[in-house]
Amino acid sequence: MNNNIITKILGITCLLLVQMTAFAQSRKISGTVTDNNGEPVIGASIMIQNKTGVGTITDIDGKYSIDVTDADVIEASCLGFKTLAEKVGKRATVDLVLEIDSNILDDVVVIGYGTAKRANLAGAVSTADKKTFQSKPSATPTNALQGVLPGVVVNRSSGNGSRPGDEAKIVVRDISSVNGGTPLVLIDGAEGNINSLNPNDIESVSVLKDAQASIYGNRASNGVILVTTKSAGEGRVKIDFNAYYAMKTPTNVMQKVSLLEFAEMDREACADGSDTPVYSEAELDLIRQNSDIVKSGSEGYLGYTRHYQNHDWVKSLLRSGSSLQNYSLNVYGGTKKFKYYVSGFYQTEDSPLRYGHDDSKRYALRVKNDIQIFKNLAFHSNLSYSENNRDYSTASGSALAWAMRQCPWAPLRTPSGKFLSWQGYGNPAQELEEGGNTIYNNATTTMNFSLDWEIVKGLKITGQTILRKQVNDDFVYRQRYAEYNWDDSINKYNTDKNWGQKAFSKGWYKNYNVFAEYQNVFAQKHDFKVMVGGQHEEFSNDMFSALRYNFSGDNFNLALGGTKNQEAKQSTSAETMRSAYGRLSYVYDSRYILEVNARYDGTSRFAKGHRWGLFTGYSAAWRLSEEHFMKDLDIFDQFKIRASWGQMGNAQGNIGKYDYIPVINIDYSYPYPFNKTEVGYFQHGVTCQNVGETRGDQRRSRHRSP
């Protein structure tokens, strides 16, 4: 064997031994995090340096506990405080005192169509920087925001983050519309999906929660999330590579009663003679013995098969663990005239389910260039491609809930090794393995170009063009399979049709935006900033769907003729939005802050006479900490009182396009008669969007041509 290979193997072995030793010596420490005044710091992040993803947060009393080794260094951080690092050593209690970071008042945050100093903000804007996504590696960027931003809730309940590749739902300051909806997400000014991003590409996230959001008019009712991606600085070429591997193990699995517990409770409930117990005393003895005796037919409960071994269905469906892997490579550098940033990202995630398919793969590529054409003229290009591929069993979202309903006397398989179906309820393991798959492929290409022209000092005009193409290629395959009783007889009630559904769509988004900003300070006390702009957006989508029944094998070819049970559907949609917007902000002597936002939006979604709307927002703030009588007290670094009022609209979400137009809908589930044979169905409906009601009539008829 090659000596180099032997050396590498020995090195890896030693490394593993060192890690195992360190793990064996881990112990728990606790402590309290306070500020300079001894007050507890709530929600402070406690991380272990050089151990990605290992950490906790302080509770309402500022207390924490975490597993460490003697050699570890813990790091405490919280918004508004300086980060503190402390070596653990032999201590069992490590109390930390965080120092208030007064420099945070000078931080620049991203707001609608510009930036502002945090100290001069009159509205409510929560921010997260790149450290949030680097210190909390997660399957998606939204998961990393969980518990980070005040007023922002990340919901990972069933259907929203429960499976690999699922995207958690973000809610900003609770639900604000009867139609529901999600916040407007803008990535470098382009409407998009934050979960399509490489987390290491994110520079900052700003959430507009109050009247600040009115600058985005009729799409801002559920809040606005502004995502800014990284850009390169000057200097020699730098290369960053990040790799993350995590094992996920179910730790808190719901427990159900065992077979013995169920049988004993049943006999206790029937002790008064009100009912006949399910199990006899003799059967209780068999259960206590965990007997493999099987009864079926009239001898079994209600005529169904049962045996006397306890079966933990949840444990049968779960593996010991699943994995999450992230790999990111960033290359950047440049000169004063030309800067570049290139990044690549790959992620794979699988499920703890033992049966079926349930995995997700994500890819992302980004290329950014900044070119200083002249001293006062700069060109920026931002090209990105992202892809999300998912393959999961159709039943994976409900498999565990289904397993909780299974009787503990029902085994997983028959004696011959086939999946057992008891009492006609089926078998969740078989449904995962043989019930079909959902394949989801999504690819997005975005081209973002902008030009900055500083006409005179303080006056800058920005022009931006954004083009985006999104392709969705989805396939749902549902298979009906034979279910078996204990003696392997086929349950004839499960011979329903197979079916498959294909959906393919292409969407285009175009955004043309021009805005100008002027800022000046007069007499060293009057800080004025004015911004005005106009925007034109186009959305269009072409969709094709198909449906098949009784197809054999994996062949889903949808031929145009000759094959039974084929259906097809095609649709096209488009809409246009035009806007004019502006903002005026005034700060007097760094103490009194006023801000006015306005946007005039028009959308083709609505009928003539109802397409345009004016949305305004007003904010005011008083920095008491800058008053002389407060400075003399030397109590607060920052003390601000603010108030805001604004109007936002909801022209997205569940509001359909062109719902004001009377339409005739043909239900493609039942085709019209062709060649003198088929049964026909049609639905005539009129939807009145403007009055908020739907009227229509349905007509069904059976046709046979003479």
N, C-alpha and C positions, 0 to 999 in steps of 0.2 A: 504493500500500500504506500502511496505517495506520502513522504514525510510532512508536507504542507497540510495535507488532509488530516493526518493524525494530530498535528499540532492544533488545527482548528477544532477538531472534535473534543480534544482535551480542554481547550479554552472554553468552549461552550459548556462542557460538563462542569468545570469549576465555577463558571458564572451561575449556572443553575443551582449548584450547591450553596453558593453564597446567598442567593436570593431565598432559597428554602430556609437557610439558617436565620436570615433576617426576619422572615415571616414567622418562624417559630418563636422569636423573641419579641414579637409585637405585643403591645399592651395598651390599655385604655387610659387616657388622661382626660382631665376636665379642667374647666376654668371659667372665668368671667371676663367679658370684654366691656370696658367702660371708656368714656371720653375724659377730657382733661378735668372736668368738673365732677367726676365720679358717677355720672349717670350711665346706666346700661345702654349699650349700642345694640339695637334690635336688628336682626337680619344681616349681621356682618358675616362675610364669607371667610371660613377657616379652611385653608388648603395646605397640603404637604408639598413642599418644593420638590420638583423633579419626579413627582408621582401624579401624572395627569389623571384627572377624574376622581381623585380621592379627596373628599372634603365634606364639610357640613356647614350649617349656618347657626347663628345664635338665636335663642328663643326670646320671649317677651321680657325676660329678666337679664338678657345678655349672656346667658350661660350656654356652654357647649361641651361636647365630649367627642373624642375621636381616637381611633386606633393608631398608634405610632410605635416606632422603635427609638432607642436612645440616641441614634445618630440622626434622626429626622429633624428638619427645620420646618416649623409651622409658619404660615403667612396669613395674616388677618388683613382684610380690606373691606371698605364700605364707601359708598358714594359720599363725598364731602370730607373724607378723612384721608390722611396719608397712610400708605401701606406699611405694615410693621411685620418684620420677620424676627422670629425668636427660636433659638435652639432648645430642644426639649431636654436633653441630658437624662438625668436620673429622676427628674421631678415627676410627681403624680398630679400636681396641680400647677397649671400655667395660666396666670392672670395677665391680661394684656390691656394696655392703655393706649388708645388711638388718639393721635393729634389731629385737630381740625386743620384741613388744608384750605387756607384762605385763597390760594391761587386758583381754586376751582371757579371763583367768581369771574375770572377772566377767560374761562373756557369759551371757545366758539362752538356753537351748536348749529346744526342744519335745520332750517325752517322752510316753509314754502317759497320756492324760487329765490333762495338766498341763504345767508347765514346771519347770526347775531350773537353778541356776547351774552352769556348766560345771565350776567348781572343786569342787563338791560331788557330782559324779557318780561313782558307784562302778562303773557299767557302761560298755560300749563304745558310744558314740554318735557317729557321723560326721555332720557338718552341712555344708550349702552354702547360702549366702545369695543374695539377689537379684542380686548382682553376677555370680555365675556364669552366669546366664542372659542378662544384659545384655551381657557381654563376649564371649560365645560364641554368637552367633545360629546356630541350627540348625533343621533341619526339625521336630524334636520335642524336648521337654524331656529325654527320656532320652539323646539324643545329646549334649546339653550337659553331662551328668553324666559322660561318658566321661573316665576318667583323673583325676577330681576327688576322689572319695571313697575312702579306703583300704578295701580289702575288698569293694568294689563293682565288678563287671565288667559292662560294657555290650557285649553281643555283637551285632555288625552283620553277621554272616556271611550266606550265601545263605539267603533265606527269612526273615531277621530283619533287615530294614533295607536290603536290596539294591535295592528298587524305590521310586519316589516314593510316599510315604504309608505304607511299611512301618514297623512299630514295632520298634525294637531290643529285645532281651530283656535284662532285668536279673537278674543272679545275685549274691546276697549270700553271701560266704564259701563259695563252691563249692556244688555240689549236695548237698543234705542228705537226699534221699529217693529210694528206688528208683523211685518214681512221678514223679520230676521235680517240677515246680511252679515257681511264681514267688512273689516276695515279696508280702505283703499290703500294698496301697497304700490309704492313707486320706487323703482330701482334706478338710480342715476337719472331720475326724471321720467322713466318709462314705466307704465303700468305693467306689473308682472307678479311672479310668484317667488316669494323669498326663499322657499324650499328648493328652488332650482339652482341656488347659488352654492358655490364652494364656501363653506364657513370661513375659511382662511382668507377669502377675498373681501370680507366685510370690514370696512373701516369704522363705520358707526351706524347706529339705528336711532332715529328720532321719532317719537310718537306724539302727534298733535291731538290733544284730548278735549280742548275747549274751543273758544272763539277763534283761536289760531287756525283751526281746520277750515274755517269758512272761506279761506283763499282757494279751496278746491271745490266750492260750490255744491252742485247737485249730486256729488258722489261721496260726501264727507260726513254723512249722518252717523256712520259707525266708526268714526275716527280715521286718522290718516297715519300710515307708517312710511317713513322716508328712509330708504336704505342707500348708503353711499359706499361704493366699492373703493378699494385701495388704488392709489396711484404711486408711481415711482418718484423717488427723489433723485437728486443729482449724486453722482459718485460712480465708483467702479462697479463692475458687475457683482451682484450678490445673489446667492442661491440659498433658498430655504426649503428644506424637506421635512415634512411632518408625517409621522406614521402613528396610528392609534389602533390598538387591538383590544377588544373588551369581550369578556365572557359574561353572559347574563344568565342568572339562575333564578328560577321562581322561589321566592322566600316566604311569601304569605299566601298560601293556597287555601281557599275555603274548604273546610272539612264538613262532611256530612256524616250522619249517624251510620254506624256499622250495621251489618246484618243482625248481629246479636242484640245490639241496643234496640233496633227496630222491633225485633221479635219480642223482647221483654216488655217494651212499652205497649205493644199491641195486646199482649196477654194481660197486662195490668189494666188497660182500658176496658177490657171485656170481662174483668173479674166479677162485675156485678150482674152478669148474665144478660146484659142488654144486647150483646152480639156474640157471634161465634169467632174466636180468635183464628187468625190465619194459620198459626203454627200450633201444633200439639206439643205436649211435654217431650214426647219422643223425638220430635223434630228439633226441639231446643237442644237436646243432647247432641244431635248430629251437628248442629251449628257450632256448639261449644267445641266439638272435636274437629271443626273445620273439615267436615267430611266431603268427599268427592262423589257421594251418592247423588244420582240424578233421578228426578221424577218428572214424568211428562204425561200428556193426555189427561184423562179424568182424574188421575191421582195427583196431579199438580194443581197449584193455585189457579182457579178459574180456567182450568184446562190447558195451561201453558207450562212450558218447561221451566224447572227451577232446580237448583242444586244447593248445597249447604256449605259452600266455601264463600267467604266474604271477598268481594272483588272491588278494589278501589279504582273506579273508572277514571278519575282525574289523573291519578298517578300513571295509569296505563297510557294516557294520551300525551304526557309530558316527557321530554328528554331531560337529562341532567342539566343541560344548558344550551344556549345559543350564542352566536358571535356577532359582533359588529366591527367592521374594519374600515378605517379611513386612511387614504394616502393622498398627500398634497405636495406639489412641487411648484415653487414660485421662483422666477428669475426676473430681476429688475436692475435698473441702473440708467445711466445716461449723462448728458451734459446740460448746460443751460438752454441750449437750443433744441435738444432732442432727448426725450425721456421715454422709457418703455417699461412695460410690466406684462409678463406672461405667466399664466398659471394653469395648471392641470390638476384634476381631482378625480379620484375613483373611490367609490364606497360600495360595500356589499354588506347585507344584513340578512340573517335567516331567523327562523322562528323556533321556539322551544317545542312545538308540536312534533310528535314522533312520526305521524303518518301524513302522507300527501305532500304537496308542494306549498311552500310559503317563503319566498325569498324576494329580495329587492336589490337592484343594482342601479347606481347613479354615476353619471359621467358629467364632467364640466370642463370647458376650456374657455379661457378669456385672454384677449390681447388688447392692451391699452397703449396708446401713443400720445404724447404731448409734444407738439411742435411749435416753437416760438418763431413765427414767420418774420415778424418785425418786433420792435421793442414794445409796441402797443397792440399787437395783433397775434393771437395764439389759436392754434387749431388742435382739437382733441378728437380722437377716435376711440371707440370702445366696442369691440366685437366679441361676442360670446356665443357659445353653443352649449346646451345642456340636454341631457337625455336621462329619462327615468324608465327603467324596465322592471316590471313586476310579474311574478307568476305565483298565483296562490290558489289553493283548493277552494272551490265555491263555498264550502261549508266552514272554512277556517274561522270566520268571524263569530260563529255561534257554537263551535265545537265544544268548548269547555262548559258553557251553559247547558248544552245538551247532555254532556256527561254527568252533570250534577243531578239530572232527572232520571238517570238510569238506576234500575233496581240493583242493590248489591248482590243479589243471588244470580244475576245474569252474567255468565262468563263472556270473555271477549270473543272466543272462537269455539266452534264445534269440535268434537273429538277428531275429526278429519282435518282440522286446521283451517276451515272456512270461517268467515265472519258470521257470528250468530246474530240473528234478528229475533228479539224476544217481544212477545205481545204485539207484534206489528208496528213497534215504534222504531225499528231500524237500529243501526249501530253507528255511532259517531265516527269510530275509527274507519269503518268501511266507507262512510260518506266522504271522509277526507281522502282516502286512498283511491276510491273508484267513482266518486260522484261527479267528477269533472273539474275543470280549471277555468280560471279567469286570467287572461294574459293582457297586460296593459303596457303599451309602449307610447311614450310621449317624448317628442323632440322639439326643442325651441331654438331658433336662431335669431339673434338680435344684432342689429347694426345701429350704433348710436354715434352721431357726429355733431360736434358743436364748434362754434367760432366765437371767441371773445375779443371785443374791440373796445379799448379804452380811448374814447374820443378826446377827453380832457381829464385832468386829475379829478377823481371822484365820480365821473360819469362813464359807465360801461354798458355796452349793448351786447347781449348774448343771443345768438341764433342756434337753434337745435333742430335736427332732423332724426327721427327714430323710425326704423323699419323693423318689423318683427314677423316671423313666420312660425307658426306652431302646427305640428302634425301629430294627431292622435290616431293610433292604430290599436283597436281593442278587439278582443275575441273572448266570448263567453261560451264555454263548452259544458253542457250539462248531460250527464250520462245516467240512465236508469239501469240498475244492475239487479241481478238475482239475489234475493235474501234467503237465508237458510235457517231452518229450525234445527233442533238438536240432532235429528236423524237425517239431516241434509236434504229434506224435501223442499222443493222450491215453493216459495210463497207467491202464488199466482197473482196477488194483488199488486205486485211490484214489477209489472211488465209494461209500464207506461212508455210513451214515445221518448226517444232521445231528441234532443234539439240542440242547435247551436246558433249563435248570433254574432255577427260581425259588424263592427262600426268603424268607419274611417272618416276622418274630417281634417280639413286644412283651414287654418285661420290666419288672417292677415291683419296687422295693426300698423297704422301710419300716424305719426305725430309730427306736426310742424309747429314750432314754438319760437316766438321772439319776445324778449322783454328787455327793458332798460332800467338801470338802477343808478340813482344819484344820492350821494351822501356827502355832507359837509358839516363842520362844526363852526359855529359863529360865536365870537366873543368868549371862547373857551368854555361856554356853559350850555349853549343851545345846539344839540345834536339832532340834525334832521336827516331822515332817510326816506326817499320816495322810490317806489317801484311800480312800473306799469308794463303790461304785456298783452299779447293776444295768442290764441292757440287754436289749431284745427286738428281734429282727430277723426280717423276713419277706422271702423271695425267691420270685418266681413268674414263669413264662414261658409264653407261648402261641406256638406255632410252626406255620406252614403252609408246606408245600413242594410243588412240582409238577415234572413232567417231561414233555417232549414230544420226539418223534422226527419226522424228515422234514417239519418245518414249512418253509414257503416264505417267502422275504423276511424282513422284520424283525417280522412279526406273530407275537406269542407269546401270543395270547389263548387262555386255557385254558377253553374252553366245557365245559359239563357233559355234553354229548352230541353225537353225530354225527361227531366228529373222531377218527381213529385215533391210537393210541399216546399217549394221554393218561393220566397218573397223578397222583395227589394224596395227600397225607399230612398229618395234623394231630396235634399232640401238645401236652400241657399238663404242666407240672411245677411243683412248689412245695415249699418247705422252710421250717422255722422254727428259729431258734436263740435260746436264752435263756442269760443269763450273770449271774453275780455276781462281782465283782472287788474288789481292794483292794491298797493299797501302804502300807508303813510304812518311813520313812527317818529315820535319826538321824545327826547330825553332832556330834561332841564337839570343841570348841575348834578348829574348822576343820582338824583333823588326822585324826581317825578317823571313817570313814564306813561305815555299815551300811545295807543296804536289803533288804527282803523284798517280793516281788510274788506275788500269788496270783490265780487265776481258776478258776471252776467253770463249765464250759461244758456245755450240753446241745443236741443237734441231732437233728432228725427224720430225718436221713439214715440213721441206724443203727437196728438192731432194739431192741425193749424189753429193758432190762437191759444194754445196751451204749451208751446214748446220752449218758451223763454222764461227765465226766472232770475231775480236778483237776490243774491245772498250776501249778507253783511255780517261783520263781527267787530266788536268794540272791546278793548281791553285797557285797563289802567292799573298802575302799581305805584306804591309809595315805599321807597327804601328808607325805612326808619333808622337803620343802622348808619346811614350817612348823615343824619342830623347831628348837629353839634352837641345837643343835650344827651344823645345816646352814645356818641363817641366818648364823652367824658366818663360815662359809667363803665366803659371797657368790659361789657358783658357779652355782646354779640358781634361776631364777624359779619353776619348777614341776617338781617331782619327785614322782611318784605311783606307788605300787605297788598294783595291783588284782587281784582274783580274783573269779570268778563261776561259778555252777552253776545250771542251770535245765532245765525240761522244757517242750517245746512239742509241739503236735499238728499233724496234717496232714489236716484234714477238707475239703479243697478239691482243686483240680487234677484229677487223673485218677480220683479216687474218685467213683463215680457216686451219684446220688440213689436211695435205696431199693433198692439192689442186693440186699438181703437177701430181697426179696419174690419168690417164684416167678412167672414171667411166661411167657406164650405170645406169641411174636413172629411176626407175619405179614410176610413179605418182600414189599414192594410192587413189586419189580421184575418179578414174575410174578403177575398178577392171577388170582384164582379164576375158575372157569368161570361165565360169564353167557351167557344166550341160546344154550346148547348148543355153545359154540365154544372157549372159552379153555383154556389149559393152566394147571394150578394148582400152587402151591408153598407150603409152610408150614414153619416152623421152630419147634420147641418147645425152650425152653431154661430151665434153672434156675440162677441165679447165687447163690452163697453168699458174701456179702461178709465175714461174720464169721470164716470159716475160711480165707479167702484163696484159694478155688478156684472153678472154674466147671465145672458138669456139665450135660449136656444131650444131646439126641439130635435128629438131623435126619431128617425124613421128606419124601421127594419122591414125588409121584404125578402121573400124567397122568389127567385126568378127561374123559370125554365123556358128556354126558347122553344117555340113550336117546331 
